[in-house]
């Protein structure tokens, strides 16, 4: 069973910061690529940032320079540091991993950017 558990969402003012964390098992963390997606109301789920199989990172254009994805090897977590948040960043954020051809998702964490 693939477990992905997100934490760290919440309400923040425009320009503020939040840090999301996705915890999983050591087996998943060490073997498979992981990343973050988000889905705003009425919109399709979209990639935010991810690690590729090569270990390099990929970011959506809309978050480049503001968001940073990182791995904590000691905790088996993939974190997303979000700075300079904008109202358009409001969405449910999902942790993802892909095993072979199957995608697995966490339960999601709400991020709301509003004054």
C-alpha positions as a printed Julia matrix, in Angstrom:
115×3 Matrix{Float64}:
   0.0    0.0     0.0
   1.29   3.43   -0.94
   0.96   6.02    1.81
   1.43   9.7     1.14
   0.51  12.04    3.98
   0.53  15.79    3.44
   0.71  18.46    6.09
   1.35  22.18    6.4
  -1.5   23.83    4.54
  -3.49  26.76    5.85
  -4.54  30.36    5.38
  -1.88  32.96    4.58
  -1.91  36.56    3.39
  -0.59  37.49   -0.06
   3.19  37.73    0.05
   3.41  35.23    2.87
   5.01  31.8     3.07
   3.98  28.24    3.83
   5.85  24.97    3.92
   4.16  21.73    2.9
   5.48  18.31    3.79
   4.7   14.89    2.34
   5.63  11.88    4.41
   5.9    8.39    3.02
   7.65   5.09    3.62
  11.4    4.71    3.2
  10.78   2.27    0.34
   8.7    4.74   -1.67
  10.94   7.69   -0.83
  14.12   5.97   -1.96
  12.83   4.28   -5.11
  10.29   6.46   -6.88
  10.02  10.05   -8.09
   7.79  12.3    -6.03
   6.25  15.7    -6.5
   3.51  18.17   -5.75
   0.39  18.97   -7.75
  -2.48  21.34   -7.05
  -6.1   21.72   -8.03
  -8.04  24.95   -7.77
 -11.86  25.01   -7.84
 -13.15  24.46  -11.36
  -9.69  23.75  -12.75
  -7.71  20.68  -13.68
  -5.03  19.29  -11.42
  -1.65  20.68  -12.44
   1.99  20.02  -11.69
   3.61  22.41   -9.22
   7.04  20.85   -8.74
   8.59  17.41   -8.84
  11.75  15.37   -8.74
  12.51  13.45  -11.89
  14.04   9.98  -12.01
  17.41  11.64  -12.65
  17.14  13.54   -9.37
  16.73  16.88  -11.07
  13.72  19.1   -10.42
  10.94  20.46  -12.57
   8.73  23.46  -11.75
   5.63  24.99  -13.24
   6.43  28.35  -14.81
   3.95  30.04  -12.5
   5.93  29.09   -9.37
   9.54  29.33  -10.56
  11.59  31.53   -8.29
   8.97  31.39   -5.52
   8.6   27.68   -4.66
  11.33  25.2    -3.8
  10.95  21.43   -3.62
  13.34  19.49   -1.42
  13.92  16.06    0.08
  14.61  15.26    3.72
  16.41  11.93    3.67
  16.3   11.51    7.43
  12.52  11.88    7.59
  11.57  10.42    4.17
   9.65  13.56    3.32
   9.35  15.72    0.24
   8.78  19.33    1.17
   7.51  22.33   -0.75
   8.61  25.75    0.47
   6.24  28.36   -0.91
   7.25  32.02   -0.74
   5.69  35.2    -2.1
   2.32  33.5    -2.23
  -0.38  34.94   -4.45
  -4.18  34.53   -4.37
  -3.91  32.44   -7.53
  -1.88  29.89   -5.58
  -5.04  29.0    -3.67
  -5.77  25.32   -4.23
  -5.72  21.88   -2.71
  -2.15  20.64   -2.9
  -1.52  16.94   -3.46
   1.59  14.86   -3.0
   2.22  12.4    -5.82
   4.39   9.46   -6.68
   4.46   7.37   -9.82
   5.2    3.66   -9.66
   5.57   2.13  -13.12
   2.55   3.61  -14.93
   0.36   4.23  -11.88
  -0.05   7.53  -10.06
  -0.66   7.61   -6.33
  -1.98  10.6    -4.39
  -2.19  11.85   -0.86
  -5.41  13.15    0.63
  -4.54  16.76   -0.16
  -3.99  19.84    1.96
  -5.78  23.16    1.45
  -3.74  26.3     0.83
  -5.67  29.56    0.85
  -3.99  32.86    0.03
  -6.23  35.75    0.99
  -6.2   39.04    2.84
